[in-house]
Amino acid sequence: MDLLNDPANDRHVKTLKPPPHRPLTRNLMFPEKLKNKPDWKLLRDHLQKEGRVSKEDLYKLVGDCNKLLKNEGNVIYLQDPLTVVGDIHGQYYDLLKLLEPKVGGNPETTKYLFLGDFVDRGSYSIEVIILLYAIKLNYPNTVYFLRGNHECRQLTAFFNFKEECLYKYDQETYDMLMDSFDLFPLACIINSKFIAIHGGISPDLKSLEDIKRLDRYHEPPRSGLLCDLLWSDPVDQDQGNMDGQWKGNEVRGCSWFFGNEAASKFLQKNNLISIIRAHEAQLDGYKMHRWHGGKDFPVVITIFSAPNYCDVYNNKGAVIKFENNTLNIQQFQYTPHPYLLPNFMDIFTWSIPFVAEKVTEMLYNLLQVGDQVDDEEVNEEDIKQFKEMTQQQNKQFDKQSTGGSNTAKNTEKLKKKIIFVANMIKMQKTLREQSESIIQLKGACPDKRLPRGVLTAGKSAIMDALADFNLARNADIVNEKMPTMTSPQQSISINKSTNSTSSNTKKK
């Protein structure tokens, strides 16, 4: 595709190639030589250059993939060799790294299982979906998707995927993709010994038949088995101990924490040895929950494949590689991506902190308090200047009042105003000088929240919040909860028998 023209030759970064001028054409995206399948390699490179796909071609791509997804059971069965991928969260350029032969493996020769959370938080969720759907259409028997908790209407509206769809396409496209997510399977059995799910197990899960009987073709509810498969977490305790088998998950605002007792009971009853899941950011990209001791096989394995999550976590990404009944972890680092303002913000909105700082400086100068003011106190010279400035007004006011108490009160009010404006100046200066770091710290948080007091504390507090994985996770923990808002339990029409058991890939 032709790149965007630069007739004025005024691009500041000459080494960065401009994006493609137009969306990929139908004959290039679906060439006849591939028998109407998408050219995923061309798509990969086109999207890497920030190219777009037309709405009509996106609809065809998703529609063709839907035919495959709705014919897969709630539980699919796979054998190694296999690469298992955790959360991706719209980090397209890290997905490209993951698909390299030295990391996850070339999709042409590698079987893949993706554990969900393809969208939200990152700015390239559309690109992630386009590429993965294109790969699945080319290799339908070796590429599989499971549903994550972010593949739903509630979270994509709360976070930024819906906003991304509206920015790059429209509401109709968003609704179409949500309907497609309703088709994703829920669990996978690997080598007849491992169960792979996005979140975790449930008090309502006794056997695999419970999953197979679920009606998955709708928005996940706020409780019950379908919710728990997407939302529950293993307890964060070295031995997996807790009071009782289940504990309400206050971090998520729904579902449960499960420990060693509940997990071991489920695994033993179903003749399995471990639970493989995603759903939680990990510093090393993975975590082995060795609740039976260091030498025993982990009861739960968490895998997370979005390195430097939200551009602030500084974590590694990882995938699990099964081969010859052995399990290996492959880690990888993040890949730099093109810069975008958070939540697809326009330049005018982004510039407001700069304008606000100048307005505050003007107000400060109008008060005539000098060049600098202490953060918490105002010196006597500042007060003296204000007294001289308002001397005539004070004398006239004193004639109408008894004593000088009112003058003292007015002076104190002026002093508080000076302190307020001085603090405003410091905050606005911090916003301007540290705008890049603040944007990183906000990441893709939908409510634009920053840790309390970080602006008034200045540059050092911002850099400290960016420097450590645990600090970033703690600042972001509020966004791990299920939103309190509700959305309709929309369902889609599936022309398929209700007996959803397993896919055609089941091996014995």
C-alpha positions as CSV (number, residue, x, y, z in Angstrom):
1,M,0.0,0.0,0.0
2,D,1.1,3.5,-0.7
3,L,2.3,5.5,2.3
4,L,0.8,8.8,3.3
5,N,2.2,11.6,1.1
6,D,4.4,14.3,2.6
7,P,4.4,17.1,-0.1
8,A,5.7,19.7,2.3
9,N,8.5,17.4,3.5
10,D,8.0,18.7,7.0
11,R,7.9,15.4,9.0
12,H,10.1,16.0,12.0
13,V,11.2,12.4,12.4
14,K,12.4,11.4,9.0
15,T,13.3,7.9,10.1
16,L,9.7,7.1,11.0
17,K,7.8,6.1,7.9
18,P,4.3,7.6,7.5
19,P,1.3,5.3,7.8
20,P,-0.4,3.8,4.8
21,H,-2.5,6.3,2.9
22,R,-5.7,4.1,2.5
23,P,-7.2,1.0,4.1
24,L,-6.0,-2.3,2.7
25,T,-7.9,-3.2,-0.5
26,R,-10.2,-6.3,-0.7
27,N,-8.1,-8.0,-3.4
28,L,-5.0,-7.6,-1.2
29,M,-6.6,-8.6,2.1
30,F,-8.5,-11.6,0.6
31,P,-6.3,-12.7,-2.4
32,E,-7.6,-15.4,-4.7
33,K,-4.5,-17.5,-4.3
34,L,-5.5,-18.1,-0.6
35,K,-9.0,-19.1,-1.6
36,N,-10.7,-16.2,0.0
37,K,-8.8,-16.5,3.3
38,P,-7.1,-13.3,4.6
39,D,-3.4,-12.7,3.9
40,W,-2.5,-12.6,7.6
41,K,1.2,-11.7,6.9
42,L,0.3,-8.7,4.8
43,L,-2.3,-7.7,7.4
44,R,0.4,-8.0,10.1
45,D,2.8,-5.7,8.3
46,H,0.0,-3.3,7.3
47,L,-1.3,-2.9,10.9
48,Q,2.2,-2.6,12.2
49,K,2.6,0.5,10.1
50,E,-0.6,1.8,11.6
51,G,-2.7,1.0,8.6
52,R,-6.4,0.5,8.7
53,V,-8.9,-2.1,7.4
54,S,-12.2,-0.9,5.8
55,K,-15.4,-1.6,7.8
56,E,-16.7,-3.9,5.1
57,D,-13.6,-6.1,5.1
58,L,-13.6,-6.1,8.9
59,Y,-17.2,-7.4,8.9
60,K,-16.3,-10.1,6.4
61,L,-13.3,-11.1,8.5
62,V,-15.3,-11.3,11.7
63,G,-18.3,-13.0,10.0
64,D,-16.1,-15.8,8.6
65,C,-14.4,-16.3,11.9
66,N,-17.7,-16.5,13.7
67,K,-18.7,-19.5,11.7
68,L,-15.7,-21.3,13.2
69,L,-16.2,-20.1,16.8
70,K,-19.8,-21.0,17.1
71,N,-19.1,-24.6,16.1
72,E,-16.6,-25.0,18.9
73,G,-17.8,-26.4,22.2
74,N,-17.7,-24.7,25.6
75,V,-14.7,-27.1,26.4
76,I,-12.1,-27.8,23.7
77,Y,-9.5,-30.5,23.9
78,L,-5.9,-30.1,22.7
79,Q,-2.6,-32.1,22.7
80,D,0.9,-30.7,22.7
81,P,3.0,-29.3,21.1
82,L,1.1,-26.2,22.2
83,T,1.8,-22.6,23.2
84,V,-0.5,-21.1,25.8
85,V,-0.9,-17.3,25.8
86,G,-2.2,-15.1,28.7
87,D,-3.6,-11.6,28.6
88,I,-2.7,-9.4,25.6
89,H,-4.8,-6.3,26.4
90,G,-4.6,-4.5,23.1
91,Q,-0.8,-4.5,23.1
92,Y,-0.4,-5.2,19.3
93,Y,3.3,-4.7,19.0
94,D,4.0,-7.1,21.9
95,L,1.7,-9.6,20.2
96,L,4.0,-9.4,17.1
97,K,6.9,-10.2,19.4
98,L,5.1,-13.1,20.9
99,L,4.3,-14.6,17.5
100,E,8.0,-14.7,16.6
101,P,9.6,-18.2,16.2
102,K,11.9,-17.7,19.2
103,V,9.1,-16.7,21.6
104,G,5.7,-18.3,21.0
105,G,6.4,-19.8,17.6
106,N,5.4,-19.2,14.0
107,P,1.6,-19.6,13.6
108,E,2.3,-21.6,10.4
109,T,3.9,-24.4,12.5
110,T,2.7,-23.7,16.1
111,K,-0.5,-24.6,17.8
112,Y,-1.8,-21.7,19.9
113,L,-4.3,-21.4,22.8
114,F,-5.2,-17.8,23.9
115,L,-6.7,-17.5,27.3
116,G,-8.6,-14.3,26.7
117,D,-8.4,-10.6,27.5
118,F,-7.5,-9.6,24.0
119,V,-8.9,-6.1,24.4
120,D,-8.9,-3.0,26.7
121,R,-6.2,-1.0,28.5
122,G,-3.9,-0.9,25.4
123,S,-4.6,1.3,22.3
124,Y,-4.4,-1.4,19.6
125,S,-7.2,-3.8,20.6
126,I,-8.8,-3.6,17.1
127,E,-5.4,-4.5,15.5
128,V,-5.0,-7.5,17.9
129,I,-8.5,-8.8,17.0
130,I,-8.0,-8.4,13.3
131,L,-4.6,-10.2,13.2
132,L,-5.7,-13.1,15.5
133,Y,-9.0,-13.6,13.6
134,A,-7.0,-13.6,10.3
135,I,-4.6,-16.2,11.7
136,K,-7.4,-18.4,12.9
137,L,-9.1,-18.4,9.5
138,N,-5.9,-19.6,8.0
139,Y,-5.2,-22.3,10.7
140,P,-8.6,-23.2,12.2
141,N,-7.4,-26.4,13.7
142,T,-4.3,-25.0,15.4
143,V,-5.4,-21.6,16.8
144,Y,-8.0,-21.4,19.6
145,F,-9.4,-18.6,21.7
146,L,-11.0,-18.7,25.2
147,R,-13.1,-15.9,26.6
148,G,-11.7,-13.5,29.2
149,N,-13.5,-11.2,31.6
150,H,-12.8,-8.2,29.3
151,E,-14.6,-9.8,26.4
152,C,-17.9,-8.3,27.6
153,R,-19.9,-5.2,27.2
154,Q,-19.6,-4.0,30.7
155,L,-15.8,-3.8,30.8
156,T,-15.2,-2.7,27.2
157,A,-17.6,0.3,27.9
158,F,-15.9,1.0,31.2
159,F,-12.4,0.8,29.8
160,N,-11.3,1.9,26.4
161,F,-12.2,-0.7,23.8
162,K,-15.6,0.8,23.1
163,E,-14.0,4.2,22.8
164,E,-11.4,2.7,20.4
165,C,-14.2,1.2,18.2
166,L,-16.0,4.6,18.1
167,Y,-12.7,6.3,17.3
168,K,-11.6,3.9,14.5
169,Y,-15.1,2.7,13.3
170,D,-18.5,3.2,14.9
171,Q,-21.1,1.9,17.3
172,E,-22.3,-0.8,14.9
173,T,-18.8,-2.2,14.7
174,Y,-18.5,-2.3,18.4
175,D,-21.8,-4.2,18.7
176,M,-20.7,-6.6,16.0
177,L,-17.5,-7.4,17.9
178,M,-19.3,-7.9,21.2
179,D,-21.6,-10.4,19.5
180,S,-18.5,-12.2,18.2
181,F,-16.9,-12.4,21.7
182,D,-20.1,-14.1,22.9
183,L,-19.0,-17.1,20.8
184,F,-15.7,-17.7,22.5
185,P,-15.3,-21.1,24.2
186,L,-14.8,-21.1,28.0
187,A,-12.2,-23.8,28.9
188,C,-9.6,-26.2,27.4
189,I,-8.3,-29.6,28.5
190,I,-4.6,-30.0,27.6
191,N,-3.0,-33.4,27.3
192,S,-6.0,-34.7,29.4
193,K,-4.2,-33.4,32.5
194,F,-4.5,-29.6,32.6
195,I,-7.5,-27.4,32.6
196,A,-7.0,-24.0,31.0
197,I,-9.4,-21.1,31.8
198,H,-9.2,-17.4,32.0
199,G,-9.9,-16.7,35.7
200,G,-10.4,-19.7,37.9
201,I,-12.7,-22.4,39.4
202,S,-16.1,-21.9,41.1
203,P,-18.1,-23.4,43.9
204,D,-20.6,-24.3,41.2
205,L,-18.0,-26.3,39.2
206,K,-17.9,-30.0,40.2
207,S,-17.1,-31.5,36.9
208,L,-16.4,-30.5,33.3
209,E,-20.0,-31.4,32.4
210,D,-21.0,-28.3,34.4
211,I,-19.0,-26.1,31.9
212,K,-20.4,-28.0,28.9
213,R,-23.9,-27.4,29.9
214,L,-23.5,-23.6,30.2
215,D,-25.2,-21.3,27.7
216,R,-22.3,-19.0,26.8
217,Y,-23.8,-17.0,24.0
218,H,-24.6,-13.8,26.0
219,E,-23.1,-11.2,28.3
220,P,-21.5,-12.8,31.4
221,P,-23.6,-12.4,34.6
222,R,-22.3,-10.9,37.8
223,S,-22.4,-14.2,39.7
224,G,-22.5,-17.9,39.0
225,L,-20.3,-20.4,37.1
226,L,-19.8,-18.4,33.9
227,C,-18.8,-15.3,36.0
228,D,-16.4,-17.3,38.1
229,L,-14.6,-18.9,35.2
230,L,-13.8,-15.4,34.0
231,W,-13.2,-13.6,37.3
232,S,-12.1,-15.8,40.2
233,D,-8.5,-15.8,41.6
234,P,-6.3,-18.1,43.6
235,V,-5.6,-16.8,47.1
236,D,-2.3,-14.9,47.4
237,Q,-0.8,-17.1,50.1
238,D,2.3,-19.4,49.9
239,Q,0.5,-22.5,51.0
240,G,-2.9,-21.6,49.5
241,N,-4.4,-21.6,53.0
242,M,-7.6,-19.7,53.8
243,D,-10.6,-20.0,56.1
244,G,-12.9,-22.3,54.2
245,Q,-12.6,-23.3,50.6
246,W,-14.0,-20.1,49.2
247,K,-13.7,-16.4,50.1
248,G,-15.5,-13.4,48.6
249,N,-13.2,-11.6,46.1
250,E,-13.2,-8.0,47.3
251,V,-10.5,-7.1,44.8
252,R,-12.7,-8.0,41.9
253,G,-16.0,-6.9,43.4
254,C,-17.5,-10.2,42.4
255,S,-16.7,-14.0,42.3
256,W,-14.3,-15.8,44.7
257,F,-10.8,-16.4,46.0
258,F,-10.1,-20.2,46.0
259,G,-7.3,-21.9,47.9
260,N,-5.4,-25.2,48.0
261,E,-8.4,-27.2,49.4
262,A,-10.9,-26.2,46.8
263,A,-8.4,-26.5,43.9
264,S,-7.0,-29.9,45.0
265,K,-10.5,-31.3,45.5
266,F,-11.6,-30.2,42.0
267,L,-8.4,-31.5,40.3
268,Q,-8.6,-34.9,42.1
269,K,-12.2,-35.4,41.3
270,N,-11.6,-34.7,37.6
271,N,-8.3,-36.6,37.3
272,L,-6.4,-33.4,36.5
273,I,-3.1,-32.2,37.9
274,S,-3.1,-28.4,37.5
275,I,-5.1,-25.3,36.6
276,I,-3.6,-23.0,34.0
277,R,-5.1,-19.5,34.0
278,A,-4.3,-15.8,33.1
279,H,-6.2,-12.8,34.6
280,E,-3.5,-11.3,36.8
281,A,-0.4,-9.2,36.0
282,Q,2.8,-10.9,37.1
283,L,6.2,-9.2,37.5
284,D,8.0,-12.2,35.7
285,G,5.1,-12.8,33.4
286,Y,4.1,-16.0,35.3
287,K,3.6,-17.4,38.8
288,M,3.8,-21.0,40.0
289,H,1.4,-21.6,42.9
290,R,3.2,-24.5,44.6
291,W,0.8,-25.0,47.4
292,H,1.9,-28.6,48.0
293,G,5.5,-27.7,48.5
294,G,8.4,-26.6,46.3
295,K,9.1,-30.0,44.8
296,D,5.5,-30.8,43.8
297,F,3.9,-29.7,40.5
298,P,2.1,-26.3,40.9
299,V,-1.6,-26.6,41.7
300,V,-2.2,-23.4,39.7
301,I,-0.1,-21.6,37.1
302,T,-0.8,-18.0,36.2
303,I,0.4,-16.7,32.8
304,F,0.4,-13.1,31.7
305,S,1.5,-12.1,28.2
306,A,1.3,-8.3,28.2
307,P,4.8,-7.0,29.1
308,N,5.1,-3.5,30.7
309,Y,1.3,-3.6,31.2
310,C,-0.4,-0.2,30.6
311,D,3.1,1.1,29.8
312,V,3.8,1.5,33.6
313,Y,4.1,-2.0,35.2
314,N,7.6,-2.8,34.0
315,N,6.8,-6.5,34.0
316,K,7.9,-9.2,31.6
317,G,5.5,-11.1,29.4
318,A,5.5,-14.9,29.2
319,V,3.9,-17.9,27.4
320,I,3.7,-21.5,28.3
321,K,5.1,-24.0,25.8
322,F,4.0,-27.6,26.1
323,E,6.1,-30.2,24.2
324,N,6.5,-33.9,24.8
325,N,4.5,-33.7,28.0
326,T,6.9,-31.1,29.4
327,L,6.1,-27.5,30.3
328,N,8.4,-24.6,29.8
329,I,8.0,-20.9,30.4
330,Q,9.3,-18.5,27.7
331,Q,9.6,-14.9,28.8
332,F,9.9,-11.8,26.6
333,Q,10.3,-8.0,27.0
334,Y,8.0,-5.3,25.8
335,T,8.3,-3.8,22.3
336,P,8.1,0.0,21.9
337,H,4.9,1.1,20.1
338,P,3.8,4.3,18.3
339,Y,2.9,7.1,20.7
340,L,-0.8,7.8,21.2
341,L,-2.4,10.1,23.7
342,P,-4.3,8.1,26.3
343,N,-7.9,7.1,25.5
344,F,-7.5,8.6,22.0
345,M,-7.5,12.1,23.5
346,D,-7.4,15.0,21.1
347,I,-4.6,17.5,21.2
348,F,-6.8,20.3,22.5
349,T,-7.9,18.3,25.6
350,W,-4.3,17.2,26.1
351,S,-3.1,20.9,26.1
352,I,-5.5,22.0,28.9
353,P,-2.8,21.6,31.6
354,F,-0.5,23.9,29.7
355,V,-3.3,26.5,29.4
356,A,-4.4,26.1,33.0
357,E,-0.8,26.7,34.2
358,K,-0.6,30.0,32.3
359,V,-4.0,31.1,33.5
360,T,-2.9,30.4,37.1
361,E,0.3,32.3,36.6
362,M,-1.7,35.3,35.4
363,L,-3.9,35.1,38.5
364,Y,-0.8,34.9,40.6
365,N,0.7,38.0,39.0
366,L,-2.6,39.9,39.4
367,L,-2.4,39.4,43.1
368,Q,1.2,40.9,43.0
369,V,2.8,38.6,45.5
370,G,6.2,38.5,44.0
371,D,8.1,35.9,42.0
372,Q,8.1,32.9,44.5
373,V,6.0,31.8,47.4
374,D,6.8,29.0,49.8
375,D,4.7,25.8,49.4
376,E,3.1,26.1,52.8
377,E,3.9,29.5,54.3
378,V,4.0,33.1,53.1
379,N,6.8,35.4,54.4
380,E,6.2,38.7,56.0
381,E,7.3,40.7,53.0
382,D,4.5,39.2,51.0
383,I,2.0,40.2,53.7
384,K,3.5,43.7,53.8
385,Q,3.0,44.2,50.1
386,F,-0.6,43.2,50.4
387,K,-1.1,45.6,53.3
388,E,0.4,48.5,51.4
389,M,-1.7,47.6,48.3
390,T,-4.9,47.6,50.3
391,Q,-4.0,50.4,52.8
392,Q,-6.5,52.9,51.6
393,Q,-9.3,50.4,51.5
394,N,-8.4,49.2,55.0
395,K,-8.4,52.7,56.4
396,Q,-11.8,53.4,55.0
397,F,-13.1,50.1,56.3
398,D,-11.6,50.7,59.7
399,K,-13.6,53.9,60.1
400,Q,-16.7,51.8,59.8
401,S,-15.6,49.0,62.2
402,T,-14.6,48.8,65.8
403,G,-11.0,47.8,66.3
404,G,-8.6,46.0,63.9
405,S,-10.0,42.6,64.1
406,N,-11.6,42.8,60.6
407,T,-8.4,43.9,59.1
408,A,-6.6,41.0,60.6
409,K,-9.2,38.7,59.2
410,N,-9.0,40.2,55.8
411,T,-5.2,39.8,55.9
412,E,-5.5,36.2,56.9
413,K,-8.0,35.6,54.0
414,L,-5.5,37.1,51.6
415,K,-2.7,35.0,53.0
416,K,-4.9,31.8,52.4
417,K,-5.6,32.9,48.8
418,I,-1.9,33.4,48.2
419,I,-1.2,29.9,49.5
420,F,-4.0,28.4,47.4
421,V,-2.8,30.1,44.2
422,A,0.8,29.1,45.0
423,N,-0.2,25.4,45.4
424,M,-2.2,25.7,42.2
425,I,0.9,26.9,40.4
426,K,2.9,24.1,41.7
427,M,0.3,21.5,40.6
428,Q,0.0,23.1,37.1
429,K,3.7,23.2,36.8
430,T,3.9,19.5,37.7
431,L,1.2,18.7,35.2
432,R,3.1,20.5,32.4
433,E,6.6,19.4,33.2
434,Q,5.7,15.8,34.0
435,S,2.9,15.4,31.5
436,E,4.6,12.5,29.8
437,S,5.1,10.6,33.1
438,I,1.5,11.4,34.3
439,I,0.1,10.1,31.0
440,Q,2.1,6.9,31.5
441,L,1.0,6.6,35.1
442,K,-2.7,7.0,34.1
443,G,-2.1,4.3,31.5
444,A,-5.5,3.3,30.1
445,C,-7.4,3.9,33.3
446,P,-10.9,5.0,32.3
447,D,-11.5,7.2,35.3
448,K,-8.1,9.1,34.9
449,R,-7.3,8.4,38.5
450,L,-3.9,9.2,40.0
451,P,-2.7,8.1,43.5
452,R,-3.9,10.6,46.1
453,G,-1.5,13.6,46.6
454,V,0.9,12.7,43.7
455,L,0.6,16.1,42.0
456,T,1.2,18.2,45.1
457,A,4.1,16.0,46.0
458,G,5.8,16.9,42.7
459,K,8.1,15.1,40.3
460,S,9.7,12.6,42.8
461,A,6.3,11.1,43.8
462,I,5.4,10.6,40.1
463,M,8.7,8.9,39.3
464,D,8.5,6.7,42.4
465,A,5.0,5.6,41.3
466,L,6.3,4.7,37.9
467,A,9.5,2.9,39.1
468,D,8.1,-0.1,40.8
469,F,5.8,-2.9,39.7
470,N,4.0,-3.2,43.0
471,L,3.4,0.5,43.3
472,A,1.9,0.6,39.8
473,R,-0.3,-2.4,40.6
474,N,-1.5,-0.8,43.8
475,A,-2.3,2.4,42.1
476,D,-4.2,0.5,39.5
477,I,-6.0,-2.0,41.8
478,V,-9.2,0.0,41.8
479,N,-9.6,-0.9,38.1
480,E,-9.5,-4.6,38.8
481,K,-13.1,-4.5,40.0
482,M,-16.1,-5.4,38.0
483,P,-17.9,-2.0,37.2
484,T,-20.9,-1.3,39.4
485,M,-22.9,-0.2,36.4
486,T,-25.2,-2.7,34.7
487,S,-25.8,-3.4,31.1
488,P,-28.5,-5.5,29.4
489,Q,-27.8,-9.3,29.2
490,Q,-27.8,-9.2,25.4
491,S,-27.8,-12.5,23.6
492,I,-27.2,-13.4,20.0
493,S,-29.0,-15.9,17.9
494,I,-27.0,-19.1,17.3
495,N,-28.2,-21.6,14.7
496,K,-26.6,-24.5,16.5
497,S,-27.7,-27.4,18.6
498,T,-27.6,-26.8,22.4
499,N,-25.4,-29.9,22.9
500,S,-22.1,-28.1,23.2
501,T,-19.5,-30.5,24.4
502,S,-16.1,-30.4,22.7
503,S,-14.5,-29.3,19.5
504,N,-13.6,-31.5,16.6
505,T,-10.0,-31.4,17.8
506,K,-10.6,-33.8,20.7
507,K,-7.9,-36.4,20.8
508,K,-7.9,-39.6,22.8
